[in-house]
Every structure is written in C-alpha cells, then in structure tokens.
Amino acid sequence: MRELKLKSVAYLIVLLTLITSCKKEDFGQEANQTTVQNGESEIGGEITLYEVKGDKITVVKDYDVSGSDRDFQNDRDKHQQIWDLVTKIVPLSHRNKMDKFLIYSGQSSGTAGFVDPTSNDLSTWRMGIAIDYAYEGGFNTNKELSYTIIHEFGHILTLNNEQVNASTAENNCNGFYLQEGCAKNGSYLHTIYKRFWADIYPEFKDKHNEGQTRMDQFYEKYQDRFVTEYAATNLVEDFAEVFAFFVTKENRPSGSTIADKKVLMLYEFPELVNLRNEIRSNGGTRSAGGVNILPEPGKWRSVHKH
C-alpha cells in the first residue's frame, strides 16, 4: 500500500496518514507526504481517477499532466488492461470495498501501488497502480504487478470496517490498536499479533525508535519469522506479504519456521482458503503467466505510510 520513499516511522504500525503503498525500491528512505485538496488525498503523479462499479471503471477525473504522463493518460487501453488484471485477482464479492481506482506515475514517489480509505469508517477504499512500473519492460514483467495487486488487496482485506473499528479509541480497544482504529478480536491482524508478534513487539518498537540500522538487526535476528525482509517493517505489512505468499505459492509450506507457520495460519480460515482458491482459479495467477507469480523476494515492497 503506498506512497513511498519510506519514513523511518513507516516501521511502526501506527502511521500518520491512512495510506498504504508498494515501493519500487530504495527501502528505508524518506516517504513523500500525502496532501489533501478538496477532500481528495494526493500522492503525486496522479494521471486518471476512476469510479469502480463491479467489473467496470468510469473516468472521474483526468489530472493536468504533460510529457510521458500525458501519453499514459491518453492510452486508455493500458488503463483497462491493468484494471482487467485487478478484476482477475480481486473477486467481485470483495470489490464492493473498492470505490475508486487511480492510474498514476510512480516515478516521483518510488511506488508501484497503494491503497487508502475513501471513507472514515474504512468501508470503502481506493487502489492506485503506477502505470509506468506496470509496463516497465512490458506489461506485468516477471508478474510483479500481479504480486503488487495481491499484496495491496491483502491490506484492504485486513484494514476494512469488518476487521477494524475506526471509531474505537485506543483506551477502549480490546484487540490490537492501529492508527486506523482497533483491530477487532478474532480479526486477521489481531490473530497474527497474538501468535507471532506479541513476544517481540516491545523489542520491535525499541529497535524502530533507534533507526534503520537497528531495524536491520531486528530482521537479521528474527528473519525466520518473516517471508520477506519487507514483512518485518510492521505487522500490517507482514500480513500482506504472508497473504501474497499464501495465494501465490502452489503448495502449503512444509517447513517449521515461524514464517511458514504464519502462512499455514491462513489455511485455518475457511473464507481465506475459499478466497485463495477463487483467485487461483479465476485466472488471476494463471493468466499472468503461471501459478507462482512472486518476483525476486524483497524487490517490491509495500509501506504503510503515515
């Protein structure tokens, strides 16, 4: 989810803005600030905003752009090709959580994709995809765009109003508190926290406060707990990366690491197993060129930006 030159604060689950994004590279750098104009959050590089209704997208706004961004704006076929891949990955039953879709240029922010809420109660979300990265080297090269979409969908899946209560204050939260609100008891984030983060969370916060080098040491110490280095950024990103592995890996993990156990945990939720099967059978992965659509580990990273 994201905007994306990383803030050191991005290591914390508590973020200062409600935006999540997929970073193209440069892990650990400063994140760009999100601005808000006329009630609409801006990340920089906006090209065309669409309204989402089921399988269809309708232009809401073309931004004032020039140069290569103007070419991207005029190429509606590319917008539709990206959206078609989104519809193969995000089932219609879950697309009611998405009411906006943004095509943007990732060059200024360094991001490949992001999601952010479009309602105060977290019931609706916008997904943004960087068209320049989506077509870098050809459409969906190495299936990195597919992975980005799955990861970003994982954020919507875990941060929407059914999982997080945005109106609950921290002192009234009986689950796990995020900047977005209170992750409900039994929610996906609360479950992964209880099982795999509670014992190391105080150390995580200390290392985060001490900067990037200490966070690198945190990952090195606990790397068998994380499916990628980026997953160690915070609990929200950890779940999104685990979800991406859960969907894209053909078989269940056979190892005994905590990282493997996190992926296996998702098999305990029948609705997630059904979702995984639907994504894999509806063409989301196969049409992208194969069952395993993972890029090189750590190349694409999402940061939950504040």
C-alpha positions as CSV (number, residue, x, y, z in Angstrom):
1,M,0.0,0.0,0.0
2,R,1.7,3.2,-0.5
3,E,3.4,6.3,-1.1
4,L,6.7,5.6,-0.9
5,K,10.0,6.8,-0.1
6,L,10.0,5.3,3.3
7,K,9.8,7.2,6.5
8,S,11.6,5.7,9.4
9,V,8.2,5.9,11.1
10,A,6.9,3.6,8.4
11,Y,8.3,0.8,10.5
12,L,5.6,1.4,13.1
13,I,2.2,0.1,12.7
14,V,0.9,3.5,13.8
15,L,1.1,5.6,10.7
16,L,0.4,9.3,10.3
17,T,-1.8,9.0,7.2
18,L,-4.1,6.3,6.2
19,I,-2.2,5.2,3.1
20,T,-0.5,2.0,2.2
21,S,1.7,1.6,-0.8
22,C,4.0,-0.6,-2.8
23,K,7.5,0.7,-3.0
24,K,9.5,0.0,-6.1
25,E,13.0,0.2,-4.4
26,D,15.1,2.3,-2.0
27,F,14.0,0.6,1.2
28,G,14.4,2.8,4.2
29,Q,14.3,6.3,2.6
30,E,12.0,9.2,3.4
31,A,8.4,8.8,2.4
32,N,6.7,11.6,0.5
33,Q,4.0,13.4,2.3
34,T,0.4,13.0,1.2
35,T,-1.5,16.2,0.7
36,V,-5.3,16.7,0.7
37,Q,-7.1,19.1,-1.7
38,N,-10.9,19.3,-1.9
39,G,-11.2,16.3,0.3
40,E,-9.1,14.1,-2.0
41,S,-5.8,12.8,-0.8
42,E,-2.9,13.3,-3.3
43,I,0.2,11.2,-3.6
44,G,1.9,12.9,-6.5
45,G,1.9,11.7,-10.1
46,E,-1.8,11.3,-10.4
47,I,-2.9,10.7,-14.0
48,T,-6.5,9.5,-14.1
49,L,-9.0,8.7,-11.4
50,Y,-11.8,6.2,-12.0
51,E,-15.0,5.2,-10.2
52,V,-15.4,1.5,-9.6
53,K,-18.7,-0.3,-10.0
54,G,-18.4,-4.1,-10.1
55,D,-16.3,-5.0,-13.2
56,K,-16.5,-1.5,-14.7
57,I,-14.5,1.6,-14.2
58,T,-15.6,5.1,-15.3
59,V,-13.5,8.2,-15.5
60,V,-14.0,10.6,-12.7
61,K,-11.1,13.0,-13.4
62,D,-8.2,13.4,-15.7
63,Y,-5.4,15.3,-14.0
64,D,-3.4,18.1,-15.6
65,V,-0.3,16.2,-16.8
66,S,2.3,16.6,-19.5
67,G,5.1,14.6,-21.3
68,S,5.1,10.9,-20.9
69,D,2.3,11.1,-18.3
70,R,0.1,12.7,-21.0
71,D,0.8,9.7,-23.2
72,F,-0.1,7.4,-20.4
73,Q,-3.3,9.3,-19.8
74,N,-4.4,9.0,-23.4
75,D,-3.7,5.3,-23.6
76,R,-7.0,4.1,-22.1
77,D,-6.3,0.6,-23.3
78,K,-3.4,0.3,-20.9
79,H,-5.7,1.5,-18.0
80,Q,-8.2,-1.1,-18.9
81,Q,-5.5,-3.8,-19.2
82,I,-4.4,-3.0,-15.7
83,W,-7.9,-3.0,-14.4
84,D,-8.7,-6.3,-16.1
85,L,-5.8,-7.8,-14.1
86,V,-7.2,-6.3,-10.9
87,T,-10.6,-7.9,-11.6
88,K,-8.9,-11.3,-12.1
89,I,-7.2,-11.0,-8.7
90,V,-9.8,-9.2,-6.6
91,P,-13.1,-11.2,-6.7
92,L,-16.3,-9.3,-7.4
93,S,-17.5,-10.3,-3.9
94,H,-14.7,-8.2,-2.4
95,R,-14.7,-5.4,-5.0
96,N,-17.6,-3.6,-3.1
97,K,-14.8,-2.4,-0.8
98,M,-13.2,-0.6,-3.7
99,D,-14.9,2.6,-5.0
100,K,-12.0,4.3,-6.6
101,F,-9.2,3.3,-8.9
102,L,-6.2,5.6,-9.7
103,I,-3.7,5.4,-12.5
104,Y,-0.6,7.3,-11.6
105,S,3.1,7.7,-12.3
106,G,5.3,6.1,-9.7
107,Q,8.5,8.0,-10.5
108,S,8.0,10.8,-8.1
109,S,7.1,8.6,-5.1
110,G,9.0,5.5,-6.0
111,T,5.9,3.4,-5.5
112,A,4.3,0.7,-7.6
113,G,0.9,0.7,-5.9
114,F,-1.1,1.7,-2.9
115,V,-4.4,1.6,-1.2
116,D,-6.1,4.1,1.1
117,P,-9.6,4.5,2.6
118,T,-12.1,6.8,1.0
119,S,-14.5,6.7,3.9
120,N,-13.9,7.5,7.6
121,D,-15.3,4.1,8.7
122,L,-12.9,2.2,6.4
123,S,-15.8,0.7,4.4
124,T,-14.5,1.8,1.0
125,W,-11.1,2.1,-0.5
126,R,-9.1,3.4,-3.4
127,M,-6.4,1.4,-5.1
128,G,-3.7,3.1,-7.1
129,I,-1.4,1.4,-9.7
130,A,1.7,3.1,-11.1
131,I,1.3,2.7,-14.9
132,D,4.9,3.3,-15.6
133,Y,6.1,0.5,-13.4
134,A,3.2,-1.8,-14.6
135,Y,4.6,-1.5,-18.1
136,E,8.3,-1.4,-17.3
137,G,9.9,-3.9,-19.6
138,G,6.5,-4.9,-20.8
139,F,3.2,-5.4,-19.1
140,N,3.4,-7.3,-15.8
141,T,7.0,-8.2,-16.3
142,N,8.1,-11.1,-14.0
143,K,4.5,-10.9,-12.7
144,E,5.4,-8.2,-10.3
145,L,2.2,-6.2,-11.0
146,S,0.2,-9.3,-10.1
147,Y,2.1,-9.6,-6.8
148,T,1.6,-5.9,-6.1
149,I,-2.1,-6.2,-6.6
150,I,-2.4,-9.3,-4.4
151,H,-0.4,-7.5,-1.6
152,E,-2.5,-4.4,-1.8
153,F,-5.7,-6.4,-1.8
154,G,-4.3,-8.0,1.4
155,H,-4.3,-4.6,3.0
156,I,-8.0,-3.9,2.1
157,L,-8.8,-7.4,3.4
158,T,-7.3,-6.7,6.8
159,L,-8.0,-3.0,7.3
160,N,-11.6,-2.6,6.2
161,N,-14.5,-1.9,8.5
162,E,-15.3,-5.6,9.1
163,Q,-11.8,-6.1,10.6
164,V,-11.0,-2.7,12.2
165,N,-13.3,-0.4,14.1
166,A,-12.2,3.1,13.2
167,S,-14.3,4.8,15.9
168,T,-12.9,2.9,18.9
169,A,-10.4,4.8,20.9
170,E,-7.1,3.2,21.9
171,N,-8.0,3.0,25.6
172,N,-11.2,1.2,24.7
173,C,-9.6,-1.3,22.3
174,N,-9.7,-4.9,23.4
175,G,-7.9,-6.0,20.3
176,F,-4.8,-4.6,18.7
177,Y,-4.7,-0.8,18.2
178,L,-3.6,0.7,14.8
179,Q,-3.7,4.2,13.6
180,E,-6.7,3.2,11.6
181,G,-8.5,2.1,14.7
182,C,-9.0,-1.0,16.8
183,A,-8.3,-4.4,15.1
184,K,-11.2,-6.4,16.4
185,N,-10.8,-9.6,18.5
186,G,-10.5,-12.5,16.1
187,S,-9.6,-10.3,13.2
188,Y,-6.7,-11.3,11.0
189,L,-4.3,-8.7,12.3
190,H,-5.2,-9.4,15.9
191,T,-4.7,-13.1,15.4
192,I,-1.3,-12.8,13.8
193,Y,-0.3,-10.3,16.5
194,K,-1.2,-12.7,19.4
195,R,0.5,-15.7,17.8
196,F,3.6,-14.2,16.2
197,W,4.2,-10.6,17.3
198,A,3.3,-10.2,21.0
199,D,6.5,-11.6,22.3
200,I,8.8,-9.4,20.1
201,Y,6.7,-6.3,19.8
202,P,8.3,-4.4,22.6
203,E,11.7,-5.1,21.1
204,F,10.4,-4.1,17.7
205,K,9.3,-0.7,19.0
206,D,12.6,-0.1,20.7
207,K,14.5,-1.0,17.5
208,H,12.3,1.2,15.4
209,N,13.0,4.1,17.7
210,E,16.7,3.6,17.3
211,G,16.6,3.8,13.5
212,Q,17.2,1.9,10.3
213,T,20.4,0.1,11.4
214,R,18.7,-1.3,14.5
215,M,15.7,-2.4,12.4
216,D,18.1,-4.2,10.0
217,Q,19.5,-6.0,13.1
218,F,15.9,-6.8,14.2
219,Y,15.2,-8.5,10.9
220,E,18.5,-10.4,10.9
221,K,17.7,-11.7,14.4
222,Y,14.2,-12.8,13.6
223,Q,14.4,-13.5,9.8
224,D,13.0,-17.0,10.2
225,R,9.7,-15.3,11.3
226,F,9.2,-13.3,8.1
227,V,8.5,-14.4,4.5
228,T,10.5,-11.4,3.2
229,E,12.6,-8.7,4.7
230,Y,9.9,-6.2,4.0
231,A,7.5,-8.1,6.1
232,A,9.5,-7.2,9.1
233,T,8.5,-3.5,8.5
234,N,5.5,-3.8,10.7
235,L,2.6,-6.2,11.5
236,V,0.3,-4.7,8.7
237,E,3.0,-5.3,6.0
238,D,3.8,-8.7,7.5
239,F,0.2,-9.9,7.0
240,A,0.1,-8.5,3.4
241,E,3.3,-10.3,2.5
242,V,2.1,-13.5,4.2
243,F,-1.2,-13.2,2.3
244,A,0.7,-12.8,-1.0
245,F,2.7,-16.0,-0.3
246,F,-0.5,-17.8,0.7
247,V,-2.1,-17.0,-2.6
248,T,0.8,-17.4,-5.0
249,K,2.6,-20.5,-3.6
250,E,1.1,-23.6,-5.1
251,N,1.6,-25.8,-2.0
252,R,1.4,-25.4,1.7
253,P,4.7,-24.7,3.4
254,S,6.5,-27.8,4.6
255,G,8.9,-26.1,6.9
256,S,8.7,-25.4,10.6
257,T,9.8,-21.8,10.7
258,I,7.5,-19.1,12.2
259,A,7.3,-17.6,8.7
260,D,5.9,-21.0,7.5
261,K,3.5,-21.1,10.4
262,K,2.2,-17.7,9.5
263,V,1.3,-18.9,6.0
264,L,-0.2,-22.1,7.5
265,M,-2.3,-19.9,9.9
266,L,-4.2,-18.5,6.9
267,Y,-5.3,-22.1,6.0
268,E,-7.2,-22.1,9.3
269,F,-9.7,-19.5,8.0
270,P,-12.1,-21.3,5.6
271,E,-13.1,-18.0,4.0
272,L,-9.4,-17.2,3.1
273,V,-9.0,-20.7,1.7
274,N,-12.0,-20.1,-0.5
275,L,-10.7,-16.7,-1.5
276,R,-7.3,-18.2,-2.4
277,N,-8.9,-20.9,-4.5
278,E,-11.1,-18.3,-6.3
279,I,-8.1,-16.1,-7.1
280,R,-6.1,-19.0,-8.4
281,S,-8.9,-20.5,-10.4
282,N,-10.4,-17.3,-11.9
283,G,-7.3,-16.5,-14.0
284,G,-5.6,-14.1,-11.6
285,T,-2.4,-16.1,-11.4
286,R,-2.6,-18.4,-14.4
287,S,-3.4,-15.6,-16.9
288,A,-0.4,-13.7,-15.5
289,G,1.9,-16.4,-16.8
290,G,2.0,-19.2,-14.2
291,V,0.9,-20.3,-10.8
292,N,3.9,-18.8,-8.9
293,I,3.8,-15.1,-9.6
294,L,6.3,-14.0,-7.0
295,P,9.0,-11.6,-8.0
296,E,12.5,-11.7,-6.6
297,P,12.0,-11.5,-2.8
298,G,12.3,-8.0,-1.4
299,K,12.3,-6.3,-4.8
300,W,8.8,-4.9,-4.4
301,R,7.9,-3.6,-1.0
302,S,4.8,-2.0,0.3
303,V,4.9,0.6,3.1
304,H,2.0,1.6,5.2
305,K,2.6,5.3,5.2
306,H,1.7,7.8,7.9
